Every structure is written in structure tokens, then in C-alpha cells.
Amino acid sequence: MGYKRIVGMVACLAGIALIIYASHCMHVISGAKSEVHNMSNQMSGNYVGRRMSNNMQASASQYDTQVKIGLYAGVALVVIGGGLIYFGRKKKR
């Protein structure tokens, strides 16, 4: 087995692990956002309640971009690893 195919397999496995981790993080963030939404509905409409609601929503949405970047990087690793596996095979003579 060639060096390129081994690197391709490692990249594919790392990409799959990153996709699984990013989807787990998205699920956790989604749960936190739903709890914040439920709590903000219970708060009164005064200034302090709105301010606390906005702060809680901002802290729940804090990691959205990092998780999306991780998901996109995982997909890119899988594609690059698959390409290395496919093009790293030995040629027939």
C-alpha cells in the first residue's frame, strides 16, 4: 500500500471524526438554544428581562461559526482523503 493511500485513509478517518464531533456539538448547541428560548419566554417584558434574554441568546449562539467551520473542514478532509485513496492506487501496466 502506498504512502498516498495511507495518508488518504488517515485524512478520511480524521474527517469522519470531525464531522461526527461537529454534529454532536450542533446538537448540544441546539439544546442550549431551546432552553434559552424557553427561559426568555418566561421573562417579563421589562428592560432587565430583555437585556438578560439577549445576553443568553448571544452566549448560546457564540460557537455556531466554529462548529460550521469544523463541519466544513471535516467534509473537505473526507473529499481530499478519498481523492488521495483513489489517485494513489498503483497503475496497471
FILUM-600751 format. One line per 4 residues: number of its first residue (from 1); for each residue y, x negated, z negated of C-alpha. Coordinates in pm, 1 decimal. Example, Ala and Ser with C-alpha at 12.3 -4.5 7.8 and 13.67 -1.06 7.14 Angstrom:
// residues 2
1 = -450.0 -1230.0 -780.0; -106.0 -1367.0 -714.0 .
***
This chain:
// residues 93
1 = 0.0 0.0 0.0; 334.3 -142.9 99.9; 636.4 -218.6 -113.2; 843.4 55.5 53.9 .
5 = 584.6 321.4 -19.3; 566.9 223.2 -386.6; 946.7 235.4 -416.1; 940.7 570.7 -236.4 .
9 = 688.0 714.3 -480.0; 886.7 592.2 -779.0; 1203.9 743.7 -630.4; 1025.4 1075.0 -570.6 .
13 = 892.0 1086.3 -925.6; 1233.7 998.5 -1069.8; 1395.8 1265.5 -851.7; 1147.4 1530.6 -959.9 .
17 = 1200.0 1438.1 -1325.6; 1577.2 1456.5 -1278.8; 1551.2 1798.9 -1113.8; 1335.1 1929.5 -1398.5 .
21 = 1574.7 1790.4 -1659.1; 1880.4 1933.7 -1480.6; 1721.9 2278.4 -1451.1; 1635.9 2267.8 -1823.5 .
25 = 1995.4 2173.9 -1905.5; 2122.9 2457.9 -1684.6; 1904.7 2699.5 -1879.5; 2037.8 2571.8 -2212.9 .
29 = 2399.0 2592.6 -2092.5; 2338.4 2944.1 -1963.4; 2209.0 3049.7 -2304.4; 2513.7 2898.1 -2474.3 .
33 = 2746.3 3077.0 -2231.9; 2581.4 3411.6 -2300.2; 2617.1 3359.0 -2676.2; 2983.9 3268.4 -2632.6 .
37 = 3035.7 3578.8 -2420.1; 2875.9 3797.8 -2686.3; 3087.3 3638.1 -2960.7; 3410.9 3665.2 -2763.4 .
41 = 3348.7 4036.8 -2705.7; 3332.6 4088.1 -3081.3; 3662.1 3911.1 -3148.8; 3978.1 4110.4 -3171.5 .
45 = 4242.2 4110.7 -2901.5; 4499.0 3917.4 -3104.9; 4628.0 3571.3 -3021.2; 4394.5 3378.5 -3251.4 .
49 = 4085.7 3561.5 -3123.0; 4178.0 3496.6 -2759.9; 4252.0 3132.8 -2834.9; 3916.6 3081.7 -3008.5 .
53 = 3738.5 3261.9 -2725.4; 3899.3 3037.0 -2462.9; 3809.3 2723.9 -2659.9; 3448.0 2833.8 -2699.1 .
57 = 3417.6 2915.3 -2328.4; 3566.0 2577.7 -2234.4; 3324.6 2390.5 -2459.9; 3028.0 2586.0 -2322.5 .
61 = 3130.3 2500.7 -1964.0; 3200.8 2137.2 -2040.8; 2883.5 1991.7 -1888.4; 2849.9 2203.1 -1573.7 .
65 = 2963.3 1932.9 -1331.9; 2744.1 1662.5 -1486.3; 2438.1 1883.7 -1461.2; 2515.1 1972.5 -1098.6 .
69 = 2560.5 1605.4 -1013.7; 2225.5 1531.2 -1178.8; 2060.9 1807.8 -976.8; 2208.2 1680.3 -650.0 .
73 = 2108.4 1322.3 -734.5; 1752.1 1439.4 -803.3; 1732.5 1613.7 -467.8; 1872.1 1303.5 -295.7 .
77 = 1615.3 1081.4 -467.9; 1332.1 1307.5 -356.8; 1457.8 1306.3 2.6; 1510.1 929.5 9.1 .
81 = 1173.8 867.4 -157.5; 999.9 1095.4 90.1; 1165.2 910.3 376.4; 1053.8 575.8 237.8 .
85 = 698.3 701.3 197.3; 690.4 842.0 549.8; 857.4 549.9 727.4; 694.8 285.0 509.2 .
89 = 345.0 352.3 639.3; 167.1 97.1 848.9; 195.4 127.5 1222.6; -112.8 180.0 1436.4 .
93 = -177.3 -95.5 1686.9 .
***
